[in-house]
């Protein structure tokens, strides 16, 4: 699947992606741990509402969707690199074990949590994020650039 196909199939992809994200978020909320004091302070500085609800889950590998259409769409926009270090799905954040408690990475993912909140949840966030990644590319997506810049600012303060 190429980027244009992903854009064309966005209406079909979105419900699948939202369901997968919601399922993964539930897993993190059930199995994960609360933010540390520093991470809570970072979350508040970033603008995360109710940061005490956020959970981190240490994993050997960040999960990727198994549904063929989701996998193809994710590959077409380079959403999942070969070995993603972290992934925020609303209040649930996966952190790869070799980057556990990496402040910059967690701050980056917390920016995505704030974005989920700003957009009003999983589906509206994913609609915008996937669309941005499909049109301008993952590394140039405005939501991704915002996360990079905000995390850098938080960690340099």
N, CA and C atoms as an extended XYZ file, in Angstrom:
471
Properties=species:S:1:pos:R:3:atomname:S:1:resname:S:1:resid:I:1 pbc="F F F"
N         0.858       -1.185        0.000 N   UNK     1
C         0.000        0.000        0.000 CA  UNK     1
C         0.898        1.240        0.000 C   UNK     1
N         0.591        2.215       -0.857 N   UNK     2
C         1.358        3.451       -0.881 CA  UNK     2
C         0.608        4.543       -0.111 C   UNK     2
N         1.232        5.715        0.009 N   UNK     3
C         0.628        6.809        0.780 CA  UNK     3
C        -0.732        7.212        0.238 C   UNK     3
N        -0.846        7.323       -1.097 N   UNK     4
C        -2.124        7.751       -1.682 CA  UNK     4
C        -3.222        6.738       -1.377 C   UNK     4
N        -2.898        5.461       -1.433 N   UNK     5
C        -3.881        4.430       -1.106 CA  UNK     5
C        -4.304        4.558        0.348 C   UNK     5
N        -3.350        4.843        1.225 N   UNK     6
C        -3.676        5.042        2.636 CA  UNK     6
C        -4.645        6.208        2.784 C   UNK     6
N        -4.387        7.304        2.095 N   UNK     7
C        -5.291        8.455        2.143 CA  UNK     7
C        -6.671        8.061        1.611 C   UNK     7
N        -6.690        7.350        0.487 N   UNK     8
C        -7.956        6.945       -0.136 CA  UNK     8
C        -8.755        5.998        0.763 C   UNK     8
N        -8.045        5.178        1.532 N   UNK     9
C        -8.712        4.184        2.378 CA  UNK     9
C        -8.822        4.625        3.838 C   UNK     9
N        -8.598        5.905        4.096 N   UNK    10
C        -8.590        6.400        5.473 CA  UNK    10
C        -9.888        6.085        6.212 C   UNK    10
N       -11.022        6.216        5.553 N   UNK    11
C       -12.300        5.932        6.216 CA  UNK    11
C       -12.412        4.469        6.643 C   UNK    11
N       -11.826        3.563        5.882 N   UNK    12
C       -11.838        2.146        6.243 CA  UNK    12
C       -10.795        1.848        7.319 C   UNK    12
N        -9.665        2.524        7.243 N   UNK    13
C        -8.559        2.272        8.157 CA  UNK    13
C        -8.836        2.815        9.555 C   UNK    13
N        -9.451        3.996        9.620 N   UNK    14
C        -9.627        4.671       10.911 CA  UNK    14
C       -10.345        3.843       11.974 C   UNK    14
N       -11.497        3.241       11.685 N   UNK    15
C       -12.153        2.455       12.744 CA  UNK    15
C       -11.290        1.287       13.229 C   UNK    15
N       -10.578        0.649       12.293 N   UNK    16
C        -9.687       -0.457       12.680 CA  UNK    16
C        -8.552        0.046       13.565 C   UNK    16
N        -7.968        1.177       13.159 N   UNK    17
C        -6.865        1.754       13.930 CA  UNK    17
C        -7.334        2.210       15.299 C   UNK    17
N        -8.508        2.826       15.358 N   UNK    18
C        -9.035        3.302       16.638 CA  UNK    18
C        -9.330        2.134       17.584 C   UNK    18
N        -9.871        1.055       17.044 N   UNK    19
C       -10.157       -0.118       17.889 CA  UNK    19
C        -8.864       -0.736       18.403 C   UNK    19
N        -7.874       -0.859       17.523 N   UNK    20
C        -6.587       -1.401       17.942 CA  UNK    20
C        -5.972       -0.515       19.025 C   UNK    20
N        -6.002        0.798       18.821 N   UNK    21
C        -5.427        1.735       19.792 CA  UNK    21
C        -6.149        1.651       21.131 C   UNK    21
N        -7.471        1.575       21.104 N   UNK    22
C        -8.243        1.480       22.348 CA  UNK    22
C        -7.918        0.184       23.095 C   UNK    22
N        -7.794       -0.908       22.356 N   UNK    23
C        -7.437       -2.195       22.981 CA  UNK    23
C        -6.054       -2.115       23.622 C   UNK    23
N        -5.104       -1.522       22.919 N   UNK    24
C        -3.744       -1.409       23.450 CA  UNK    24
C        -3.700       -0.460       24.648 C   UNK    24
N        -4.464        0.634       24.587 N   UNK    25
C        -4.515        1.557       25.724 CA  UNK    25
C        -5.039        0.831       26.957 C   UNK    25
N        -6.100        0.033       26.801 N   UNK    26
C        -6.644       -0.727       27.949 CA  UNK    26
C        -5.577       -1.634       28.557 C   UNK    26
N        -4.790       -2.266       27.706 N   UNK    27
C        -3.718       -3.134       28.210 CA  UNK    27
C        -2.745       -2.338       29.076 C   UNK    27
N        -2.311       -1.176       28.566 N   UNK    28
C        -1.352       -0.354       29.321 CA  UNK    28
C        -1.980        0.126       30.630 C   UNK    28
N        -3.235        0.542       30.585 N   UNK    29
C        -3.881        1.033       31.805 CA  UNK    29
C        -4.019       -0.071       32.846 C   UNK    29
N        -4.191       -1.292       32.408 N   UNK    30
C        -4.308       -2.425       33.341 CA  UNK    30
C        -2.963       -2.892       33.879 C   UNK    30
N        -1.945       -2.921       33.022 N   UNK    31
C        -0.660       -3.509       33.385 CA  UNK    31
C         0.426       -2.483       33.711 C   UNK    31
N         0.214       -1.235       33.348 N   UNK    32
C         1.259       -0.226       33.460 CA  UNK    32
C         1.411        0.372       34.848 C   UNK    32
N         2.393        1.245       34.966 N   UNK    33
C         2.697        1.920       36.232 CA  UNK    33
C         2.479        3.426       36.071 C   UNK    33
N         2.207        4.118       37.188 N   UNK    34
C         2.013        5.573       37.111 CA  UNK    34
C         3.315        6.294       36.762 C   UNK    34
N         3.164        7.533       36.353 N   UNK    35
C         4.317        8.383       36.084 CA  UNK    35
C         5.061        8.677       37.385 C   UNK    35
N         6.370        8.863       37.288 N   UNK    36
C         7.179        9.283       38.438 CA  UNK    36
C         6.889       10.756       38.724 C   UNK    36
N         7.442       11.282       39.809 N   UNK    37
C         7.224       12.695       40.147 CA  UNK    37
C         7.747       13.621       39.058 C   UNK    37
N         8.916       13.324       38.520 N   UNK    38
C         9.475       14.151       37.442 CA  UNK    38
C         8.598       14.051       36.193 C   UNK    38
N         8.164       12.841       35.858 N   UNK    39
C         7.311       12.650       34.681 CA  UNK    39
C         5.963       13.356       34.854 C   UNK    39
N         5.423       13.322       36.087 N   UNK    40
C         4.179       14.051       36.361 CA  UNK    40
C         4.371       15.545       36.154 C   UNK    40
N         5.488       16.068       36.647 N   UNK    41
C         5.782       17.500       36.464 CA  UNK    41
C         5.925       17.831       34.977 C   UNK    41
N         6.608       16.963       34.236 N   UNK    42
C         6.747       17.174       32.795 CA  UNK    42
C         5.370       17.150       32.124 C   UNK    42
N         4.534       16.195       32.492 N   UNK    43
C         3.196       16.075       31.908 CA  UNK    43
C         2.384       17.343       32.157 C   UNK    43
N         2.476       17.865       33.365 N   UNK    44
C         1.749       19.108       33.677 CA  UNK    44
C         2.289       20.265       32.861 C   UNK    44
N         3.604       20.357       32.725 N   UNK    45
C         4.216       21.432       31.931 CA  UNK    45
C         3.823       21.318       30.455 C   UNK    45
N         3.640       20.110       29.980 N   UNK    46
C         3.251       19.862       28.592 CA  UNK    46
C         1.776       20.213       28.373 C   UNK    46
N         0.994       20.116       29.441 N   UNK    47
C        -0.433       20.421       29.328 CA  UNK    47
C        -1.328       19.200       29.337 C   UNK    47
N        -0.816       18.061       29.799 N   UNK    48
C        -1.634       16.857       29.910 CA  UNK    48
C        -2.637       17.065       31.045 C   UNK    48
N        -3.909       16.873       30.734 N   UNK    49
C        -4.940       16.946       31.768 CA  UNK    49
C        -4.975       15.618       32.522 C   UNK    49
N        -5.094       15.691       33.834 N   UNK    50
C        -5.159       14.501       34.687 CA  UNK    50
C        -3.990       13.539       34.445 C   UNK    50
N        -2.765       14.034       34.553 N   UNK    51
C        -1.612       13.168       34.267 CA  UNK    51
C        -1.501       11.962       35.201 C   UNK    51
N        -2.176       12.013       36.328 N   UNK    52
C        -2.155       10.864       37.235 CA  UNK    52
C        -2.859        9.653       36.625 C   UNK    52
N        -3.621        9.842       35.579 N   UNK    53
C        -4.290        8.734       34.886 CA  UNK    53
C        -3.373        8.041       33.883 C   UNK    53
N        -2.284        8.682       33.505 N   UNK    54
C        -1.372        8.122       32.504 CA  UNK    54
C        -0.608        6.944       33.111 C   UNK    54
N        -0.422        5.925       32.311 N   UNK    55
C         0.345        4.757       32.718 CA  UNK    55
C         1.397        4.459       31.665 C   UNK    55
N         2.534        3.937       32.139 N   UNK    56
C         3.628        3.492       31.280 CA  UNK    56
C         3.729        1.982       31.385 C   UNK    56
N         3.957        1.339       30.258 N   UNK    57
C         4.155       -0.108       30.258 CA  UNK    57
C         5.476       -0.426       29.582 C   UNK    57
N         6.333       -1.086       30.334 N   UNK    58
C         7.647       -1.508       29.836 CA  UNK    58
C         7.457       -2.776       29.014 C   UNK    58
N         7.930       -2.742       27.767 N   UNK    59
C         7.777       -3.885       26.863 CA  UNK    59
C         9.096       -4.151       26.147 C   UNK    59
N         9.305       -5.388       25.776 N   UNK    60
C        10.498       -5.731       24.992 CA  UNK    60
C        10.409       -5.129       23.592 C   UNK    60
N         9.192       -5.107       23.049 N   UNK    61
C         8.959       -4.519       21.731 CA  UNK    61
C         7.598       -3.832       21.754 C   UNK    61
N         7.543       -2.640       21.192 N   UNK    62
C         6.275       -1.923       21.093 CA  UNK    62
C         5.376       -2.714       20.149 C   UNK    62
N         4.139       -2.997       20.569 N   UNK    63
C         3.264       -3.790       19.705 CA  UNK    63
C         2.896       -3.052       18.427 C   UNK    63
N         2.693       -3.827       17.386 N   UNK    64
C         2.245       -3.286       16.101 CA  UNK    64
C         0.965       -4.030       15.713 C   UNK    64
N         0.108       -3.391       14.946 N   UNK    65
C        -1.146       -4.052       14.549 CA  UNK    65
C        -0.889       -5.319       13.739 C   UNK    65
N        -1.768       -6.292       13.909 N   UNK    66
C        -1.658       -7.532       13.137 CA  UNK    66
C        -2.594       -7.529       11.936 C   UNK    66
N        -3.618       -6.693       11.967 N   UNK    67
C        -4.561       -6.635       10.845 CA  UNK    67
C        -3.795       -6.233        9.580 C   UNK    67
N        -3.940       -7.008        8.498 N   UNK    68
C        -3.161       -6.735        7.270 CA  UNK    68
C        -3.332       -5.311        6.729 C   UNK    68
N        -4.539       -4.792        6.751 N   UNK    69
C        -4.760       -3.445        6.229 CA  UNK    69
C        -4.048       -2.402        7.104 C   UNK    69
N        -4.096       -2.588        8.422 N   UNK    70
C        -3.411       -1.652        9.327 CA  UNK    70
C        -1.900       -1.740        9.165 C   UNK    70
N        -1.403       -2.940        9.057 N   UNK    71
C         0.053       -3.118        8.872 CA  UNK    71
C         0.516       -2.453        7.581 C   UNK    71
N        -0.246       -2.646        6.527 N   UNK    72
C         0.121       -2.058        5.236 CA  UNK    72
C         0.052       -0.533        5.290 C   UNK    72
N        -0.991       -0.010        5.924 N   UNK    73
C        -1.124        1.444        6.039 CA  UNK    73
C         0.002        2.023        6.881 C   UNK    73
N         0.314        1.378        7.991 N   UNK    74
C         1.396        1.850        8.860 CA  UNK    74
C         2.729        1.830        8.112 C   UNK    74
N         2.957        0.794        7.342 N   UNK    75
C         4.202        0.704        6.566 CA  UNK    75
C         4.269        1.796        5.508 C   UNK    75
N         3.144        2.114        4.900 N   UNK    76
C         3.143        3.102        3.816 CA  UNK    76
C         3.482        4.506        4.295 C   UNK    76
N         3.223        4.781        5.567 N   UNK    77
C         3.516        6.119        6.097 CA  UNK    77
C         4.686        6.090        7.081 C   UNK    77
N         5.386        4.955        7.145 N   UNK    78
C         6.522        4.786        8.059 CA  UNK    78
C         6.133        5.072        9.504 C   UNK    78
N         4.898        4.693        9.867 N   UNK    79
C         4.412        4.958       11.218 CA  UNK    79
C         5.161        4.136       12.247 C   UNK    79
N         5.360        2.872       11.956 N   UNK    80
C         6.135        2.025       12.862 CA  UNK    80
C         7.487        1.791       12.218 C   UNK    80
N         8.508        2.339       12.844 N   UNK    81
C         9.851        2.047       12.369 CA  UNK    81
C        10.152        0.598       12.714 C   UNK    81
N        11.301        0.126       12.326 N   UNK    82
C        11.649       -1.275       12.600 CA  UNK    82
C        11.598       -1.570       14.100 C   UNK    82
N        12.014       -0.618       14.901 N   UNK    83
C        12.027       -0.831       16.350 CA  UNK    83
C        11.616        0.452       17.082 C   UNK    83
N        10.304        0.772       17.096 N   UNK    84
C         9.890        1.989       17.790 CA  UNK    84
C        10.260        1.921       19.277 C   UNK    84
N        10.686        3.063       19.813 N   UNK    85
C        11.091        3.120       21.230 CA  UNK    85
C         9.915        3.350       22.157 C   UNK    85
N         8.868        3.986       21.652 N   UNK    86
C         7.704        4.279       22.478 CA  UNK    86
C         6.482        4.507       21.613 C   UNK    86
N         5.322        4.461       22.242 N   UNK    87
C         4.065        4.693       21.542 CA  UNK    87
C         3.017        5.123       22.547 C   UNK    87
N         2.460        6.309       22.338 N   UNK    88
C         1.364        6.805       23.177 CA  UNK    88
C         0.044        6.499       22.499 C   UNK    88
N        -0.857        5.939       23.269 N   UNK    89
C        -2.223        5.700       22.818 CA  UNK    89
C        -3.141        6.268       23.885 C   UNK    89
N        -3.374        7.549       23.774 N   UNK    90
C        -4.136        8.326       24.739 CA  UNK    90
C        -3.420        8.275       26.092 C   UNK    90
N        -4.028        7.692       27.113 N   UNK    91
C        -3.401        7.673       28.449 CA  UNK    91
C        -2.422        6.517       28.652 C   UNK    91
N        -2.342        5.618       27.691 N   UNK    92
C        -1.449        4.474       27.797 CA  UNK    92
C        -0.219        4.664       26.926 C   UNK    92
N         0.950        4.494       27.536 N   UNK    93
C         2.205        4.695       26.797 CA  UNK    93
C         3.084        3.457       26.928 C   UNK    93
N         3.418        2.876       25.774 N   UNK    94
C         4.386        1.783       25.731 CA  UNK    94
C         5.783        2.384       25.676 C   UNK    94
N         6.696        1.831       26.463 N   UNK    95
C         8.103        2.227       26.420 CA  UNK    95
C         8.925        0.954       26.273 C   UNK    95
N         9.758        0.926       25.249 N   UNK    96
C        10.625       -0.230       25.065 CA  UNK    96
C        11.581       -0.337       26.243 C   UNK    96
N        11.850       -1.560       26.693 N   UNK    97
C        12.629       -1.815       27.908 CA  UNK    97
C        13.987       -1.128       27.905 C   UNK    97
N        14.648       -1.083       26.753 N   UNK    98
C        15.980       -0.472       26.726 CA  UNK    98
C        15.928        1.059       26.754 C   UNK    98
N        14.722        1.627       26.812 N   UNK    99
C        14.551        3.079       26.942 CA  UNK    99
C        13.650        3.420       28.127 C   UNK    99
N        13.500        2.467       29.029 N   UNK   100
C        12.633        2.638       30.187 CA  UNK   100
C        13.082        3.854       31.001 C   UNK   100
N        12.124        4.705       31.290 N   UNK   101
C        12.312        5.939       32.076 CA  UNK   101
C        13.219        6.956       31.380 C   UNK   101
N        13.347        6.867       30.058 N   UNK   102
C        14.068        7.856       29.259 CA  UNK   102
C        13.213        9.127       29.242 C   UNK   102
N        13.694       10.162       29.928 N   UNK   103
C        12.884       11.367       30.125 CA  UNK   103
C        12.459       12.005       28.805 C   UNK   103
N        13.384       12.137       27.874 N   UNK   104
C        13.059       12.783       26.599 CA  UNK   104
C        12.010       11.984       25.822 C   UNK   104
N        12.143       10.676       25.798 N   UNK   105
C        11.183        9.837       25.097 CA  UNK   105
C         9.806        9.932       25.757 C   UNK   105
N         9.768        9.857       27.076 N   UNK   106
C         8.481        9.920       27.775 CA  UNK   106
C         7.847       11.295       27.584 C   UNK   106
N         8.645       12.347       27.626 N   UNK   107
C         8.104       13.692       27.373 CA  UNK   107
C         7.502       13.755       25.969 C   UNK   107
N         8.202       13.194       24.992 N   UNK   108
C         7.700       13.158       23.611 CA  UNK   108
C         6.341       12.454       23.567 C   UNK   108
N         6.253       11.303       24.198 N   UNK   109
C         4.998       10.544       24.184 CA  UNK   109
C         3.902       11.275       24.963 C   UNK   109
N         4.278       11.992       26.019 N   UNK   110
C         3.288       12.776       26.774 CA  UNK   110
C         2.721       13.920       25.933 C   UNK   110
N         3.520       14.455       25.028 N   UNK   111
C         2.985       15.467       24.110 CA  UNK   111
C         1.885       14.834       23.258 C   UNK   111
N         2.108       13.611       22.820 N   UNK   112
C         1.060       12.926       22.056 CA  UNK   112
C        -0.184       12.707       22.921 C   UNK   112
N        -0.006       12.385       24.195 N   UNK   113
C        -1.154       12.247       25.091 CA  UNK   113
C        -1.931       13.559       25.148 C   UNK   113
N        -1.219       14.675       25.275 N   UNK   114
C        -1.886       15.988       25.283 CA  UNK   114
C        -2.602       16.236       23.954 C   UNK   114
N        -2.016       15.770       22.859 N   UNK   115
C        -2.654       15.930       21.552 CA  UNK   115
C        -3.936       15.100       21.467 C   UNK   115
N        -3.899       13.868       21.968 N   UNK   116
C        -5.117       13.055       22.012 CA  UNK   116
C        -6.209       13.833       22.737 C   UNK   116
N        -5.858       14.445       23.857 N   UNK   117
C        -6.832       15.200       24.642 CA  UNK   117
C        -7.328       16.421       23.868 C   UNK   117
N        -6.420       17.125       23.248 N   UNK   118
C        -6.776       18.335       22.503 CA  UNK   118
C        -7.726       18.018       21.343 C   UNK   118
N        -7.506       16.874       20.693 N   UNK   119
C        -8.350       16.494       19.566 CA  UNK   119
C        -9.650       15.820       19.995 C   UNK   119
N        -9.740       15.425       21.252 N   UNK   120
C       -10.985       14.841       21.740 CA  UNK   120
C       -11.036       13.328       21.726 C   UNK   120
N        -9.878       12.672       21.734 N   UNK   121
C        -9.872       11.213       21.837 CA  UNK   121
C        -9.123       10.527       20.712 C   UNK   121
N        -9.208        9.214       20.748 N   UNK   122
C        -8.430        8.366       19.847 CA  UNK   122
C        -8.797        8.589       18.381 C   UNK   122
N       -10.071        8.489       18.047 N   UNK   123
C       -10.459        8.574       16.639 CA  UNK   123
C       -10.105        9.921       16.006 C   UNK   123
N       -10.469       11.060       16.621 N   UNK   124
C       -10.111       12.327       15.973 CA  UNK   124
C        -8.601       12.572       15.906 C   UNK   124
N        -7.873       12.119       16.933 N   UNK   125
C        -6.414       12.257       16.874 CA  UNK   125
C        -5.853       11.437       15.722 C   UNK   125
N        -6.243       10.163       15.642 N   UNK   126
C        -5.709        9.294       14.595 CA  UNK   126
C        -6.080        9.792       13.206 C   UNK   126
N        -7.254       10.340       13.044 N   UNK   127
C        -7.660       10.866       11.744 CA  UNK   127
C        -6.676       11.946       11.289 C   UNK   127
N        -6.347       12.855       12.195 N   UNK   128
C        -5.424       13.938       11.866 CA  UNK   128
C        -3.999       13.416       11.706 C   UNK   128
N        -3.558       12.589       12.648 N   UNK   129
C        -2.176       12.109       12.644 CA  UNK   129
C        -1.877       11.256       11.414 C   UNK   129
N        -2.754       10.299       11.128 N   UNK   130
C        -2.540        9.425        9.966 CA  UNK   130
C        -2.586       10.243        8.685 C   UNK   130
N        -3.521       11.178        8.620 N   UNK   131
C        -3.615       12.033        7.438 CA  UNK   131
C        -2.333       12.842        7.244 C   UNK   131
N        -1.808       13.416        8.328 N   UNK   132
C        -0.562       14.174        8.234 CA  UNK   132
C         0.589       13.282        7.781 C   UNK   132
N         0.707       12.125        8.386 N   UNK   133
C         1.799       11.213        8.019 CA  UNK   133
C         1.683       10.764        6.565 C   UNK   133
N         0.457       10.559        6.101 N   UNK   134
C         0.253       10.108        4.727 CA  UNK   134
C         0.517       11.219        3.714 C   UNK   134
N         0.251       12.466        4.087 N   UNK   135
C         0.412       13.551        3.117 CA  UNK   135
C         1.813       14.156        3.121 C   UNK   135
N         2.396       14.374        4.297 N   UNK   136
C         3.721       15.022        4.348 CA  UNK   136
C         4.820       14.111        4.880 C   UNK   136
N         4.445       12.912        5.322 N   UNK   137
C         5.430       11.971        5.858 CA  UNK   137
C         5.542       12.061        7.367 C   UNK   137
N         5.843       10.929        7.966 N   UNK   138
C         5.953       10.835        9.425 CA  UNK   138
C         6.889       11.889        9.995 C   UNK   138
N         8.078       12.023        9.426 N   UNK   139
C         9.081       12.923        9.996 CA  UNK   139
C         8.736       14.400        9.811 C   UNK   139
N         7.786       14.709        8.933 N   UNK   140
C         7.369       16.101        8.721 CA  UNK   140
C         5.959       16.385        9.221 C   UNK   140
N         5.319       15.414        9.822 N   UNK   141
C         3.948       15.603       10.310 CA  UNK   141
C         3.951       16.655       11.424 C   UNK   141
N         3.091       17.667       11.322 N   UNK   142
C         3.064       18.722       12.336 CA  UNK   142
C         2.894       18.208       13.775 C   UNK   142
N         2.083       17.190       13.978 N   UNK   143
C         1.917       16.668       15.340 CA  UNK   143
C         3.203       16.012       15.842 C   UNK   143
N         3.923       15.374       14.953 N   UNK   144
C         5.201       14.761       15.329 CA  UNK   144
C         6.244       15.834       15.616 C   UNK   144
N         6.283       16.856       14.773 N   UNK   145
C         7.233       17.956       14.985 CA  UNK   145
C         6.944       18.690       16.291 C   UNK   145
N         5.664       18.850       16.613 N   UNK   146
C         5.282       19.467       17.886 CA  UNK   146
C         5.808       18.640       19.060 C   UNK   146
N         5.667       17.319       18.977 N   UNK   147
C         6.136       16.444       20.059 CA  UNK   147
C         7.651       16.532       20.225 C   UNK   147
N         8.365       16.583       19.124 N   UNK   148
C         9.828       16.682       19.165 CA  UNK   148
C        10.246       17.996       19.812 C   UNK   148
N         9.645       19.092       19.368 N   UNK   149
C        10.024       20.413       19.867 CA  UNK   149
C         9.666       20.583       21.341 C   UNK   149
N         8.467       20.167       21.722 N   UNK   150
C         8.029       20.329       23.112 CA  UNK   150
C         8.872       19.474       24.052 C   UNK   150
N         9.173       18.249       23.666 N   UNK   151
C        10.001       17.377       24.509 CA  UNK   151
C        11.382       17.983       24.685 C   UNK   151
N        11.951       18.526       23.621 N   UNK   152
C        13.261       19.171       23.712 CA  UNK   152
C        13.224       20.359       24.665 C   UNK   152
N        12.150       21.142       24.562 N   UNK   153
C        12.012       22.309       25.443 CA  UNK   153
C        11.854       21.895       26.906 C   UNK   153
N        11.058       20.882       27.160 N   UNK   154
C        10.833       20.404       28.535 CA  UNK   154
C        12.134       19.878       29.128 C   UNK   154
N        12.872       19.119       28.353 N   UNK   155
C        14.077       18.469       28.870 CA  UNK   155
C        15.266       19.427       28.975 C   UNK   155
N        15.184       20.563       28.331 N   UNK   156
C        16.296       21.521       28.429 CA  UNK   156
C        16.048       22.573       29.502 C   UNK   156
N        14.852       22.558       30.067 N   UNK   157
C        14.508       23.551       31.101 CA  UNK   157
C        15.139       23.219       32.432 C   UNK   157
